[in-house]
Amino acid sequence: MQQLHIKLEVDSPLIQWVNAQADSIGARGHIGTHLDSYTVIPEKKEYQINGIVVDCRGGMPSMESTAHIDSLENKALILYTGNLEQNYYGTEEYFKRSSIN
């Protein structure tokens, strides 16, 4: 199975910034969801875009299960894991979850 990951080294500027925050655990939640926000300032206060939601509660999707997605150009891709419903945001359990049930 092919998996997509963004791996950040411990000495990366982003990880150093997160560790310097008063709420470093909360700040970690923004690394995967807001990675691009650390490099540019949005031009507008609000955007409306098309998106695709992939249900990942049973595990990460296979290439076959995403074959219907023609293109992600100008779209948001949301991988829904259900983690927030099972683990309160900002807790160690929320961030330690390594497998999807």
C-alpha atoms as one frame of an Amber mdcrd trajectory, in Angstrom:
protein
   0.000   0.000   0.000   1.252   3.459  -0.865   1.138   5.971   1.995   1.629
   9.701   1.775   3.381  11.438   4.652   5.036  14.754   5.283   8.012  14.106
   7.528   9.493  17.027   9.381  12.908  16.760  10.977  13.244  17.703  14.652
  15.458  20.665  13.775  13.139  22.052  11.070  12.026  25.677  11.569   8.407
  24.578  11.849   9.071  22.064  14.646  11.239  24.617  16.436   8.391  27.152
  16.226   5.857  24.611  17.555   8.088  23.673  20.479   8.512  27.347  21.405
   4.752  27.929  21.741   3.156  28.110  25.193   0.601  25.548  23.978   2.954
  23.382  21.950   0.556  20.420  22.000  -2.222  22.551  20.526   0.163  24.041
  17.991   1.071  20.551  16.767  -2.508  20.096  15.597  -1.948  22.810  13.036
   1.120  21.289  11.420  -0.750  18.765   9.277  -3.860  20.828   8.735  -2.339
  24.247   8.145   1.139  23.509   6.812   0.849  26.085   4.049  -0.220  28.831
   6.445   3.310  29.040   7.788   4.676  30.121   4.415   2.182  32.644   3.013
  -0.398  35.180   4.192  -3.857  34.665   2.648  -4.934  37.416   0.281  -8.585
  37.230   1.426 -10.287  36.636   4.762 -12.584  33.974   3.319 -12.413  31.490
   0.452 -14.995  29.164  -1.049 -13.579  26.130  -2.813 -14.729  22.717  -3.932
 -13.556  19.822  -1.846 -13.429  16.065  -1.712 -13.937  14.213   1.573 -12.448
  10.737   1.859 -13.726   8.578   4.739 -10.646   7.130   6.432 -12.336   5.801
   9.580 -11.648   2.240   8.412  -8.043   2.970   7.429  -6.156   4.972   4.885
  -7.684   4.744   1.416  -6.236   2.507  -1.245  -5.353   3.704  -4.713  -8.369
   1.786  -6.010 -10.782   3.499  -3.637  -9.639   6.928  -4.803  -9.567   6.118
  -8.531 -12.797   8.097  -9.032 -11.002  11.332  -8.127 -10.058  12.821 -11.474
  -8.115  15.809 -10.258  -7.441  17.731  -7.059  -6.507  20.892  -8.909  -8.099
  23.882  -7.135  -9.807  21.563  -4.623  -9.376  20.746  -0.957  -8.739  17.126
   0.028 -10.075  16.206   3.452  -9.105  12.875   4.984 -11.785  12.244   7.611
 -10.489   9.961  10.384 -13.036  10.493  13.154 -10.163  11.062  15.584 -11.725
  14.213  17.018 -14.901  12.346  17.954 -12.907   9.661  19.806 -10.150  11.755
  21.399 -10.521  15.247  22.789  -8.508  17.770  20.741  -5.154  18.644  22.223
  -4.850  15.535  24.392  -1.972  13.120  24.134  -4.380  10.455  22.851  -5.396
  12.748  19.992  -1.806  13.167  18.825  -0.605   9.649  19.570  -3.239   7.921
  17.513  -1.252   6.020  14.924  -3.916   3.700  13.571  -7.468   4.266  12.468
 -10.141   1.935  13.831
